[in-house]
Amino acid sequence: MSERRPKRELRRDSERGKIAGVCAGIADYLNLEPWLIRVAFVTGVIFTNGSFFVLYIAGWLILDKKLPNTERHNVDVKTKVWQGGEPPREAFRDIKREFDELEQQLQSMEKYVTSNHYNLQREFNRL
């Protein structure tokens, strides 16, 4: 079975953005690094007499803000410099840190379940 990808939406990403997050939102939507979009935007502003600036303001006013991501997400590992995502070493480090945290939680649960206190509490609850 194939895994469904969530529907991508074009939104402003003010967490990664420098001004209003329009370029960061476009970069996220196109799966590119934000600096590439920023370079293209500045180049467009310089060579089009400011029409890109008007488009940026329109994007600022029209695009919704990206909601903060509170749930865990898949790690996007980039294979090319211009792709969005984490470099492999950083992705591996993040995944290792998450697994270490889960391991500590599991160890503390096992320690509690195998303790005499747990057995005693269970016997009291049966009464």
Secondary structure as UniProt FT lines:
FT   TURN            14..16
FT   HELIX           22..30
FT   HELIX           34..47
FT   TURN            48..50
FT   HELIX           51..62
FT   TURN            81..82
FT   HELIX           88..113
FT   HELIX           116..126
//
